[in-house]
Amino acid sequence: MLLIKCPWCGNRAESEFNYGGEAGIARPANPDTLTDAEWADYLFMRKNPKGLHQEQWNHAQGCRRWFNAERDTVTYRFTRTWRIGEAPSSTRDVDS
Amino acid sequence: MTSRRLESGGFVDRGKVFEFKFDGRTLKGFAGDTLASALLANDVAVVSRSFKYHRPRGIVSAGADEPNAIMQIGKDDATLPNLRATQTELYNNMVARSTKGWPSVNFDVSAINALFGRVFSAGFYYKTFMRPKRLWRCYERFIRSSAGWGSAPAGNDPDEYAHRNAHCDVLVVGAGPSGLAAAVAASRTGARVILVDEQNEFGGSLLSEDTTIDSVPAMQWLEKTVAELSNCETVQCLTRTTAFGYYDDNFVAAVERCADHLGKPPGQTVRERLWRICAREVVLAQGAFERPLAFCNNDRPGVMMASAVQTYVNRYAVLPGERAVLFTNNDSAYFAAVAFKKAGGLLAAIIDSRQSGAGVTAVTNAVDHGIPIMNGHLVTDVVGKKRVRKAQVAQWSGDTSQTIKNTVSIECDLLMMSGGWSPAVHLHSQAGGKNIWDETHHCFVPGETLQQNRSVGAGAGQWSLMECLQRGGDAGRTTAEACGFVVQAGQTYETPQDQENPIEPLWRVPASRSPDRCAKQFLDFQNDTSVADVRLAVREGYRSIEHVKRYTALGFGTDQGKLGNINGMGVLAEALEVPIAQVGTTTFRPAYTPVTFGAGAGEDIGEIYDPVRKTAMHEWHEMQGAPMEVVGQWLRPWYFPQYGEDIHAAVARECMAARNSLAIMDASTLGKIDVQGRDSVALLERIYTHDVGRMAVGRCAYGIMLGEDGLLMDDGVMARLGEQRFYLTTTTGGAAAVLTWLERWLQTEWPELDVHLTSTTDHWSTIAVVGPKSRELLQKVGCNVSLQRENFPFMTVKDAELGGFPVQLFRVSFSGELAFEVNIGSNYAMAMWELLIDAGQEFQITPYGTETLHVLRAEKGFVIVGQDTDGSVSPVDLKMNWLLSKNKDYLGKRSLQRADLVRTDRKQFVGFVPVDGKTVVAEGTQLVNDPLLPVPTPMCGHITSSYASACLGHPIALGLLQSGHARIGEQVVAAQSDGTYVDMQVVSPVFYDPKSERQNV
């Protein structure tokens, strides 16, 4: 079981969290002006990297806040987490 | 029957005699015995029958690697199948039964299989029982029962199990010499240490070996060390605890057998406890498994691992035979032979396959005890069926490819074997670590690790006691230091130094015929996999060890190849003509040894598996005898039968009451969300498809929300309580998901919005008062606001006082009738319910449940999200275009223009009436245009809701039909699961009161 560092509560058990998919996908300001392809890109296309991946997580069984996390998809290790709207720290908590 | 118990020695308590039953025979053992040692003490040679050939089998090992002595322990519902007798501590009145052999292990009718050994080769079942396919069901029952594997109890497990989370700096797995040294060294720095060992006491190999540490007997060192650890506040010592799984992030799962050794858990004791350990650093000191030697008939009872014999002699004071032969390819087994001899056994000979034999220490020791040594010799075969009688011994040149011509017989009733040692790299491998082949010791040792773990002792290929202690201590200090503790200089240990000769690998033993034609040379006893089977797999084209495993069953079963796998890899490497390192290992997966379902489930069973939610009126519903329907976590009354009514009669009566007079329903399970904050309108505009901002304060509206894919997610009535305050309802099952959905957008996409969302599902109870008399009823109990249409029109909400209680009163309807929904604080809800029931008697007030709710709404064509929709339905499919605002953007709006969603042949929501006017087709029934088309007949839709309608006098159905909106008036065919067809008229989904006049009165 992973320990995940909620940026509001600190380290908590993985079972308290829900995964929310890739982070940093901004909703387009004017969807009506997008082509089908552009809208499909926003709607369906997601990265699937081998290595570091920026994701949204929700501390569902805790403070219920959503936050950003960077996780290594090879080792599953969380390298850093940060609050929505803030920049990630320049250093990682652990190496991936 | 002979007693094989020694007069003295060992760690058994001769003053405490335990009686136990094995396969119906009553036997005696001592406290401190395992079931295996007690059986050996009673000279029970045959404890099982083998998997495929039903050959008699005896106890082979003394630990987790035991392949044969697999038992069903305990009786009735507390029985546990597939326990290893070697790891099962004896208790008084234990009932044990072999899981194999029918009718008994001594006489097994299926032993006839052995006569056809050559037919039952690897892949036999695959090749034979493939065709015809439909007969497999018949074969399977016979094959499974004759294969054994014990039985599950019929009833519920009477015992309790627990889970426990634990955190530590250093977790040490295994309390042999290296693990103990690691734990002591780490604990002396102040680190929090957890030390687990699967046995009933710490010590590991020290409990079986006769040696010294720092010039005192090892047992003295052990006692002192265990005492130090037990007295240390920062150390948690767990015996009878198997670390069985190593998962991500240094998370290790271990099961503690708290009461398995007592038979029945006393008092409040749990039977087993699952430890979920988060460790910063892990030291793996799991030890090693001795390997068998693959000679002919090496599975005969009386053939045992040399180290197991040493353990039975030294630890349990049992002499497993009278006259033994030792067959080895390494030095370690010499000490086992000496132990056997010292305990009073006769040791006929040591047969050493190496031309140059053992090192000075081992040889001197054996010679001092008068044991003859035969270097450059092999045991090629044994004689004896239910017990070894003779070993066939031959001289050997060292060439594996040769066949052996001349053998001599040596009489013995015990054959001790040792093919070298394999480190237990299981947890290391589970943690993602690689294994590398050690060319000197001929075994896989732990290589690079991916997590914070290191291996020490025999489990890391460190074989001398000195090395185990030294490296263990080093690991303890290094791991503590990694956790930030200050480390003192290391301790040194003094142990006897041995002069050894290296092991010479012997993966299979040459015999009088070729390995493909000689008597069975078993690699995996539990699965009856032989040398010939692995070679056959290679001849049939298998190359990968993973494929060979699956074809031959090598390494399956409860022991997972702990004993036989490495020999199998050696045989495979020889057949493939590649180095063994290139063959590699199979994947090591949890669990290390089998774990009970009880331990896995822990406390999360029965009532507390999942919370059950009950409304404030639940007890009243139960008193009326209403059957309950499970809706999400909620229990809701299904219908309220009277005078022995069945569900159809009850629902018809309830529906007619709602249509003609007065009915009442507990709607408390509706999801409810309170929305407040300066930007509430802004948020809800983006979530809901209709123009939220245009709603006047006090108005209600039916609203739907879409996913960004444009498909319907949830629906419900929302009310505007203030300029920036809303009350949302959701479906019963969707409440949590909708709140999470809103929170997610609010927090991640629009954090600038000032909105607060609060679930009020449990705070408000909701009572729906339905029917033409509902207004009269509310007036009768006393309402402080006018209920007349002009003051309180349809789809509005008011704060009110009803019968003296403060309530929120909604004029909404999910039935199409004049109706009110009363929201009242849950603590007052039961009082309000009874007030309304009493006052409603003059109108024959009729409570109704979820079934009538469904019929009433279906008569009106109202969808139920999740029943009439399935995550692939758009609002356009539902003809809800009137809800889709053109004045704003909302989630999912853009997707409604996607090519797939504007197709005209999408499945669309319509109503159906059976042409025969009487058949209620099952929900889920597929619709076809022409049932006579060849199979697979194209399907054009399906029924989602279907009921008998009392007020209409005929059945009605709702469903999704391709291009359905354009097909009103046509007919389609419902293809029922029994093969019959029902013609269905396609109609508007609104069956009753199409102009919706009744709810507006």
Interface residues (C-beta under 8 A of the other chain):
Chain A: M1 L2 L3 A13 E14 G20 A26 R27 N30 P31 D32 L34 D36 W39 A40 L43 Q56 N58 A60 R64 R65 W66 T75 Y76 R77 I84 G85
Chain B: N165 Y247 D248 D249 F251 R276 C278 G432 L450 E708 D709 T740 E743 R744 Q747 T748 E749 P751 D889 K893 R894 S895 Q897 R898 A899
